[in-house]
């Protein structure tokens, strides 16, 4: 875990244990924005890597799901049911 993620986690823990408020203070907004801007490229790279890794399996799952729906729709249009096979 890198240093900024650890600091951000500690910060969130402390904020969650503190008094409740609906809005962040300007200092909190600035701190969070700074952390995000510094790590945005790494976040994007990680997200892109995850998309690349899982793209084929997600694509296959979506295609299989669509095929099943279309098959069910065709069968219902033709008056067939699962029981009548």
Secondary structure in CASP SS format (residue, H / E / C, confidence):
PFRMAT SS
TARGET T0000
AUTHOR 0000-0000-0000
METHOD secondary structure of the structure
MODEL  1
X C 1.00
X C 1.00
X H 1.00
X H 1.00
X H 1.00
X H 1.00
X H 1.00
X H 1.00
X H 1.00
X H 1.00
X H 1.00
X H 1.00
X H 1.00
X H 1.00
X H 1.00
X H 1.00
X H 1.00
X C 1.00
X C 1.00
X C 1.00
X C 1.00
X C 1.00
X C 1.00
X C 1.00
X C 1.00
X H 1.00
X H 1.00
X H 1.00
X H 1.00
X H 1.00
X H 1.00
X H 1.00
X H 1.00
X H 1.00
X H 1.00
X H 1.00
X H 1.00
X H 1.00
X H 1.00
X H 1.00
X H 1.00
X H 1.00
X H 1.00
X H 1.00
X H 1.00
X H 1.00
X H 1.00
X H 1.00
X H 1.00
X H 1.00
X H 1.00
X H 1.00
X H 1.00
X H 1.00
X H 1.00
X H 1.00
X H 1.00
X H 1.00
X H 1.00
X H 1.00
X H 1.00
X H 1.00
X H 1.00
X H 1.00
X H 1.00
X H 1.00
X H 1.00
X H 1.00
X H 1.00
X H 1.00
X H 1.00
X H 1.00
X H 1.00
X H 1.00
X H 1.00
X H 1.00
X H 1.00
X C 1.00
X C 1.00
X C 1.00
X C 1.00
X C 1.00
X C 1.00
X C 1.00
X C 1.00
END
